[in-house]
């Protein structure tokens, strides 16, 4: 049984598969994670389906995205200056309003 108290999302939002956004983390946090040594990736504006086969952490240098989580009414907005974690197994659609440039890292486990 789902633990959500919202009946509209009770059976559609899988437990643990939500996007975590840390807004404007301090440079000390980014240095601790080694963000600036991670690979970079970018995309233009548009809508893109995304499935995460591994947990991904990313730091957006520029851009603005609304992620629509598959099977849910949940939307998560993030953009330049945000540190974002996508759990393994999450499927969503990125609605990119401003082109993205980001550092990213996939967890090896």
OpenMM code with the backbone's topology and positions (N, CA, C; nanometers):
from openmm import Vec3, app, unit

residues = "UNK UNK UNK UNK UNK UNK UNK UNK UNK UNK UNK UNK UNK UNK UNK UNK UNK UNK UNK UNK UNK UNK UNK UNK UNK UNK UNK UNK UNK UNK UNK UNK UNK UNK UNK UNK UNK UNK UNK UNK UNK UNK UNK UNK UNK UNK UNK UNK UNK UNK UNK UNK UNK UNK UNK UNK UNK UNK UNK UNK UNK UNK UNK UNK UNK UNK UNK UNK UNK UNK UNK UNK UNK UNK UNK UNK UNK UNK UNK UNK UNK UNK UNK UNK UNK UNK UNK UNK UNK UNK UNK UNK UNK UNK UNK UNK UNK UNK UNK UNK UNK UNK UNK UNK UNK UNK UNK UNK UNK".split()
positions = [
    Vec3(0.0845, -0.1188, 0.0000),
    Vec3(0.0000, 0.0000, 0.0000),
    Vec3(0.0881, 0.1239, 0.0000),
    Vec3(0.0503, 0.2215, -0.0773),
    Vec3(0.1263, 0.3454, -0.0865),
    Vec3(0.1126, 0.4259, 0.0413),
    Vec3(0.2187, 0.4984, 0.0754),
    Vec3(0.2154, 0.5768, 0.1987),
    Vec3(0.1753, 0.7214, 0.1728),
    Vec3(0.1517, 0.7560, 0.0482),
    Vec3(0.1129, 0.8922, 0.0135),
    Vec3(-0.0264, 0.9227, 0.0655),
    Vec3(-0.0451, 1.0451, 0.1130),
    Vec3(-0.1766, 1.0834, 0.1615),
    Vec3(-0.2596, 1.1480, 0.0517),
    Vec3(-0.2012, 1.1685, -0.0651),
    Vec3(-0.2731, 1.2285, -0.1767),
    Vec3(-0.3288, 1.1169, -0.2633),
    Vec3(-0.4603, 1.0994, -0.2662),
    Vec3(-0.5179, 0.9877, -0.3426),
    Vec3(-0.4909, 0.9964, -0.4922),
    Vec3(-0.4642, 1.1166, -0.5450),
    Vec3(-0.4380, 1.1303, -0.6879),
    Vec3(-0.3043, 1.0704, -0.7291),
    Vec3(-0.2082, 1.0608, -0.6370),
    Vec3(-0.0760, 1.0086, -0.6724),
    Vec3(-0.0455, 0.8771, -0.6026),
    Vec3(-0.1418, 0.8206, -0.5328),
    Vec3(-0.1171, 0.7040, -0.4497),
    Vec3(-0.0524, 0.5874, -0.5241),
    Vec3(-0.0997, 0.5565, -0.6438),
    Vec3(-0.0476, 0.4401, -0.7146),
    Vec3(0.0386, 0.4766, -0.8348),
    Vec3(0.0642, 0.6048, -0.8561),
    Vec3(0.1379, 0.6435, -0.9756),
    Vec3(0.2778, 0.6947, -0.9454),
    Vec3(0.3070, 0.7329, -0.8234),
    Vec3(0.4379, 0.7885, -0.7897),
    Vec3(0.5180, 0.6825, -0.7155),
    Vec3(0.6081, 0.6096, -0.7856),
    Vec3(0.6824, 0.5019, -0.7201),
    Vec3(0.7645, 0.5561, -0.6036),
    Vec3(0.7676, 0.4850, -0.4919),
    Vec3(0.8438, 0.5328, -0.3761),
    Vec3(0.9927, 0.5438, -0.4086),
    Vec3(1.0539, 0.6526, -0.3664),
    Vec3(1.1965, 0.6706, -0.3849),
    Vec3(1.2380, 0.7211, -0.5218),
    Vec3(1.1446, 0.7334, -0.6146),
    Vec3(1.1808, 0.7795, -0.7480),
    Vec3(1.1368, 0.9240, -0.7672),
    Vec3(1.1975, 1.0118, -0.6917),
    Vec3(1.1696, 1.1533, -0.7087),
    Vec3(1.3011, 1.2268, -0.7308),
    Vec3(1.2906, 1.3410, -0.7933),
    Vec3(1.4068, 1.4224, -0.8274),
    Vec3(1.4372, 1.5147, -0.7108),
    Vec3(1.5633, 1.5163, -0.6671),
    Vec3(1.6048, 1.6043, -0.5575),
    Vec3(1.6797, 1.7234, -0.6156),
    Vec3(1.6385, 1.8439, -0.5765),
    Vec3(1.7022, 1.9659, -0.6260),
    Vec3(1.7573, 2.0442, -0.5082),
    Vec3(1.8871, 2.0738, -0.5144),
    Vec3(1.9526, 2.1590, -0.4144),
    Vec3(1.9827, 2.2904, -0.4851),
    Vec3(1.9123, 2.3952, -0.4446),
    Vec3(1.9235, 2.5249, -0.5115),
    Vec3(2.0491, 2.5998, -0.4666),
    Vec3(2.1291, 2.6426, -0.5636),
    Vec3(2.2480, 2.7251, -0.5394),
    Vec3(2.3364, 2.6764, -0.4246),
    Vec3(2.3875, 2.5528, -0.4341),
    Vec3(2.4761, 2.5032, -0.3278),
    Vec3(2.6033, 2.5883, -0.3219),
    Vec3(2.6641, 2.6005, -0.2034),
    Vec3(2.7878, 2.6790, -0.1927),
    Vec3(2.9019, 2.6127, -0.2703),
    Vec3(2.9981, 2.6926, -0.3103),
    Vec3(3.1138, 2.6425, -0.3854),
    Vec3(3.1862, 2.5323, -0.3073),
    Vec3(3.1851, 2.5414, -0.1738),
    Vec3(3.2510, 2.4388, -0.0914),
    Vec3(3.1846, 2.3020, -0.1108),
    Vec3(3.0534, 2.2997, -0.1280),
    Vec3(2.9811, 2.1738, -0.1515),
    Vec3(3.0176, 2.1183, -0.2895),
    Vec3(3.0233, 2.2053, -0.3890),
    Vec3(3.0597, 2.1624, -0.5246),
    Vec3(3.2017, 2.1074, -0.5277),
    Vec3(3.2925, 2.1731, -0.4553),
    Vec3(3.4320, 2.1274, -0.4489),
    Vec3(3.4405, 1.9918, -0.3788),
    Vec3(3.3628, 1.9753, -0.2710),
    Vec3(3.3609, 1.8490, -0.1966),
    Vec3(3.3179, 1.7339, -0.2880),
    Vec3(3.2210, 1.7591, -0.3763),
    Vec3(3.1718, 1.6566, -0.4687),
    Vec3(3.2628, 1.6386, -0.5908),
    Vec3(3.3523, 1.7346, -0.6144),
    Vec3(3.4403, 1.7275, -0.7311),
    Vec3(3.3686, 1.7593, -0.8612),
    Vec3(3.2632, 1.8403, -0.8531),
    Vec3(3.1773, 1.8694, -0.9674),
    Vec3(3.2546, 1.9166, -1.0899),
    Vec3(3.3511, 2.0032, -1.0721),
    Vec3(3.4202, 2.0629, -1.1874),
    Vec3(3.5115, 1.9630, -1.2609),
    Vec3(3.5283, 1.8434, -1.2048),
    Vec3(3.6060, 1.7399, -1.2738),
    Vec3(3.5152, 1.6416, -1.3487),
    Vec3(3.3836, 1.6560, -1.3350),
    Vec3(3.2887, 1.5670, -1.4021),
    Vec3(3.2800, 1.6017, -1.5509),
    Vec3(3.2343, 1.5066, -1.6329),
    Vec3(3.2118, 1.5361, -1.7749),
    Vec3(3.1029, 1.6424, -1.7909),
    Vec3(3.1049, 1.7088, -1.9060),
    Vec3(3.0015, 1.8082, -1.9358),
    Vec3(2.9104, 1.7577, -2.0466),
    Vec3(2.7872, 1.8064, -2.0440),
    Vec3(2.6868, 1.7689, -2.1439),
    Vec3(2.5922, 1.8867, -2.1620),
    Vec3(2.5370, 1.8996, -2.2798),
    Vec3(2.4413, 2.0059, -2.3049),
    Vec3(2.3345, 1.9612, -2.4014),
    Vec3(2.2242, 2.0371, -2.4049),
    Vec3(2.1177, 2.0095, -2.5009),
    Vec3(2.0456, 2.1398, -2.5349),
    Vec3(1.9846, 2.1431, -2.6531),
    Vec3(1.9102, 2.2620, -2.6936),
    Vec3(1.7701, 2.2626, -2.6313),
    Vec3(1.6937, 2.3653, -2.6607),
    Vec3(1.5554, 2.3688, -2.6143),
    Vec3(1.4758, 2.2595, -2.6845),
    Vec3(1.3675, 2.2167, -2.6212),
    Vec3(1.2830, 2.1124, -2.6782),
    Vec3(1.2348, 2.0185, -2.5694),
    Vec3(1.1661, 1.9108, -2.6116),
    Vec3(1.1166, 1.8096, -2.5187),
    Vec3(1.1880, 1.6785, -2.5478),
    Vec3(1.2398, 1.6162, -2.4408),
    Vec3(1.3199, 1.4958, -2.4554),
    Vec3(1.2807, 1.3915, -2.3504),
    Vec3(1.2468, 1.2679, -2.3929),
    Vec3(1.2246, 1.1612, -2.2946),
    Vec3(1.3600, 1.1148, -2.2399),
    Vec3(1.3664, 1.0920, -2.1084),
    Vec3(1.4912, 1.0512, -2.0442),
    Vec3(1.4613, 0.9371, -1.9477),
    Vec3(1.5447, 0.8311, -1.9514),
    Vec3(1.5361, 0.7227, -1.8537),
    Vec3(1.6731, 0.7076, -1.7904),
    Vec3(1.6752, 0.7058, -1.6581),
    Vec3(1.8013, 0.6966, -1.5852),
    Vec3(1.8251, 0.5522, -1.5435),
    Vec3(1.9231, 0.4875, -1.6104),
    Vec3(1.9582, 0.3490, -1.5795),
    Vec3(2.0540, 0.3410, -1.4614),
    Vec3(2.1025, 0.4558, -1.4180),
    Vec3(2.1880, 0.4670, -1.2996),
    Vec3(2.1562, 0.6016, -1.2346),
    Vec3(2.1852, 0.6129, -1.1064),
    Vec3(2.1641, 0.7396, -1.0361),
    Vec3(2.2569, 0.8449, -1.0964),
    Vec3(2.2004, 0.9622, -1.1283),
    Vec3(2.2820, 1.0694, -1.1839),
    Vec3(2.2720, 1.1933, -1.0956),
    Vec3(2.3876, 1.2537, -1.0715),
    Vec3(2.3941, 1.3831, -1.0049),
    Vec3(2.4472, 1.4810, -1.1086),
    Vec3(2.3848, 1.5976, -1.1185),
    Vec3(2.4334, 1.6967, -1.2134),
    Vec3(2.4260, 1.8365, -1.1538),
    Vec3(2.5091, 1.9237, -1.2071),
    Vec3(2.5115, 2.0643, -1.1672),
    Vec3(2.4945, 2.1468, -1.2934),
    Vec3(2.3865, 2.2244, -1.2991),
    Vec3(2.3568, 2.3025, -1.4183),
    Vec3(2.4301, 2.4358, -1.4175),
    Vec3(2.5102, 2.4571, -1.5223),
    Vec3(2.5798, 2.5838, -1.5409),
    Vec3(2.4870, 2.6862, -1.6044),
    Vec3(2.4026, 2.6366, -1.6959),
    Vec3(2.3020, 2.7224, -1.7557),
    Vec3(2.1845, 2.6361, -1.7987),
    Vec3(2.0713, 2.7018, -1.8219),
    Vec3(1.9530, 2.6314, -1.8692),
    Vec3(1.8360, 2.6413, -1.7733),
    Vec3(1.7219, 2.5968, -1.8226),
    Vec3(1.5996, 2.5916, -1.7423),
    Vec3(1.5177, 2.4736, -1.7917),
    Vec3(1.4808, 2.3833, -1.6981),
    Vec3(1.4127, 2.2587, -1.7331),
    Vec3(1.2937, 2.2360, -1.6406),
    Vec3(1.1850, 2.1853, -1.6979),
    Vec3(1.0757, 2.1291, -1.6189),
    Vec3(1.0730, 1.9810, -1.6530),
    Vec3(1.0917, 1.8963, -1.5519),
    Vec3(1.0890, 1.7512, -1.5725),
    Vec3(0.9524, 1.6990, -1.5314),
    Vec3(0.8872, 1.6272, -1.6213),
    Vec3(0.7573, 1.5660, -1.5960),
    Vec3(0.7820, 1.4176, -1.5715),
    Vec3(0.7577, 1.3721, -1.4488),
    Vec3(0.7865, 1.2330, -1.4124),
    Vec3(0.6799, 1.1405, -1.4709),
    Vec3(0.7259, 1.0368, -1.5415),
    Vec3(0.6365, 0.9414, -1.6075),
    Vec3(0.5495, 0.8707, -1.5043),
    Vec3(0.4207, 0.8589, -1.5349),
    Vec3(0.3280, 0.7897, -1.4467),
    Vec3(0.2869, 0.8712, -1.3262),
    Vec3(0.3139, 1.0002, -1.3285),
    Vec3(0.2848, 1.0872, -1.2148),
    Vec3(0.2422, 1.2240, -1.2661),
    Vec3(0.1764, 1.2988, -1.1813),
    Vec3(0.1441, 1.4376, -1.2142),
    Vec3(0.2541, 1.5305, -1.1655),
    Vec3(0.3575, 1.4743, -1.1025),
    Vec3(0.4660, 1.5553, -1.0461),
    Vec3(0.5495, 1.6213, -1.1555),
    Vec3(0.5785, 1.7502, -1.1341),
    Vec3(0.6691, 1.8266, -1.2195),
    Vec3(0.7758, 1.8857, -1.1296),
    Vec3(0.8997, 1.8834, -1.1772),
    Vec3(1.0099, 1.9396, -1.0997),
    Vec3(1.0833, 2.0388, -1.1895),
    Vec3(1.1007, 2.1609, -1.1395),
    Vec3(1.1718, 2.2633, -1.2153),
    Vec3(1.3110, 2.2820, -1.1578),
    Vec3(1.4083, 2.2973, -1.2475),
    Vec3(1.5455, 2.3239, -1.2050),
    Vec3(1.6158, 2.3995, -1.3158),
    Vec3(1.7266, 2.4640, -1.2786),
    Vec3(1.7975, 2.5438, -1.3775),
    Vec3(1.9372, 2.5794, -1.3320),
    Vec3(1.9930, 2.6815, -1.3962),
    Vec3(2.1302, 2.7239, -1.3691),
    Vec3(2.1531, 2.7429, -1.2197),
    Vec3(2.2641, 2.6849, -1.1713),
    Vec3(2.3001, 2.6965, -1.0306),
    Vec3(2.2446, 2.5866, -0.9421),
    Vec3(2.1636, 2.4953, -0.9982),
    Vec3(2.1033, 2.3881, -0.9186),
    Vec3(2.1847, 2.2592, -0.9284),
    Vec3(2.1933, 2.1891, -0.8149),
    Vec3(2.2515, 2.0554, -0.8069),
    Vec3(2.1328, 1.9595, -0.8021),
    Vec3(2.1259, 1.8665, -0.8956),
    Vec3(2.0075, 1.7831, -0.9121),
    Vec3(2.0465, 1.6357, -0.9087),
    Vec3(1.9664, 1.5542, -0.8387),
    Vec3(1.9903, 1.4096, -0.8322),
    Vec3(1.8687, 1.3370, -0.8890),
    Vec3(1.8951, 1.2506, -0.9884),
    Vec3(1.7922, 1.1674, -1.0499),
    Vec3(1.8162, 1.0235, -1.0054),
    Vec3(1.7175, 0.9590, -0.9441),
    Vec3(1.7381, 0.8214, -0.8984),
    Vec3(1.7393, 0.7200, -1.0118),
    Vec3(1.8083, 0.6108, -0.9904),
    Vec3(1.8111, 0.5000, -1.0861),
    Vec3(1.6681, 0.4512, -1.1089),
    Vec3(1.6330, 0.4299, -1.2357),
    Vec3(1.5014, 0.3777, -1.2697),
    Vec3(1.3986, 0.4837, -1.3037),
    Vec3(1.4315, 0.6107, -1.2821),
    Vec3(1.3365, 0.7186, -1.3088),
    Vec3(1.3226, 0.7422, -1.4592),
    Vec3(1.1995, 0.7578, -1.5045),
    Vec3(1.1705, 0.7989, -1.6418),
    Vec3(1.0967, 0.9311, -1.6354),
    Vec3(1.1372, 1.0238, -1.7197),
    Vec3(1.0709, 1.1536, -1.7214),
    Vec3(1.0883, 1.2163, -1.8588),
    Vec3(1.0176, 1.3254, -1.8804),
    Vec3(1.0342, 1.4043, -2.0017),
    Vec3(1.0879, 1.5400, -1.9609),
    Vec3(1.1981, 1.5775, -2.0227),
    Vec3(1.2557, 1.7106, -1.9983),
    Vec3(1.1936, 1.8078, -2.0964),
    Vec3(1.1337, 1.9143, -2.0431),
    Vec3(1.0848, 2.0253, -2.1230),
    Vec3(1.1868, 2.1376, -2.1028),
    Vec3(1.2770, 2.1513, -2.1979),
    Vec3(1.3901, 2.2435, -2.1848),
    Vec3(1.3510, 2.3801, -2.2418),
    Vec3(1.3351, 2.4788, -2.1531),
    Vec3(1.2948, 2.6139, -2.1931),
    Vec3(1.4144, 2.6998, -2.2318),
    Vec3(1.5310, 2.6706, -2.1729),
    Vec3(1.6558, 2.7401, -2.2065),
    Vec3(1.7649, 2.6342, -2.2158),
    Vec3(1.8455, 2.6402, -2.3223),
    Vec3(1.9479, 2.5382, -2.3490),
    Vec3(2.0299, 2.5056, -2.2242),
    Vec3(2.0577, 2.3768, -2.2057),
    Vec3(2.1261, 2.3262, -2.0870),
    Vec3(2.2749, 2.3041, -2.1136),
    Vec3(2.3549, 2.3404, -2.0145),
    Vec3(2.4971, 2.3066, -2.0087),
    Vec3(2.5189, 2.2605, -1.8657),
    Vec3(2.5673, 2.1380, -1.8479),
    Vec3(2.5787, 2.0842, -1.7123),
    Vec3(2.7003, 1.9944, -1.6970),
    Vec3(2.7434, 1.9819, -1.5708),
    Vec3(2.8365, 1.8780, -1.5294),
    Vec3(2.7496, 1.7621, -1.4799),
    Vec3(2.7941, 1.6379, -1.5026),
    Vec3(2.7147, 1.5251, -1.4564),
    Vec3(2.8045, 1.4091, -1.4139),
    Vec3(2.7459, 1.3226, -1.3310),
    Vec3(2.8161, 1.2018, -1.2852),
    Vec3(2.7136, 1.0931, -1.2625),
    Vec3(2.7403, 0.9736, -1.3141),
    Vec3(2.6572, 0.8569, -1.2870),
    Vec3(2.7220, 0.7768, -1.1747),
    Vec3(2.6410, 0.7300, -1.0812),
    Vec3(2.6934, 0.6420, -0.9758),
    Vec3(2.7246, 0.5069, -1.0362),
    Vec3(2.8318, 0.4454, -0.9918),
    Vec3(2.8752, 0.3177, -1.0477),
    Vec3(2.7947, 0.1991, -0.9946),
    Vec3(2.7253, 0.2171, -0.8831),
    Vec3(2.6495, 0.1041, -0.8255),
    Vec3(2.5148, 0.0877, -0.8884),
] * unit.nanometer
topology = app.Topology()
chain = topology.addChain("A")
for resn in residues:
    res = topology.addResidue(resn, chain)
    for name in ("N", "CA", "C"):
        topology.addAtom(name, app.Element.getBySymbol(name[0]), res)
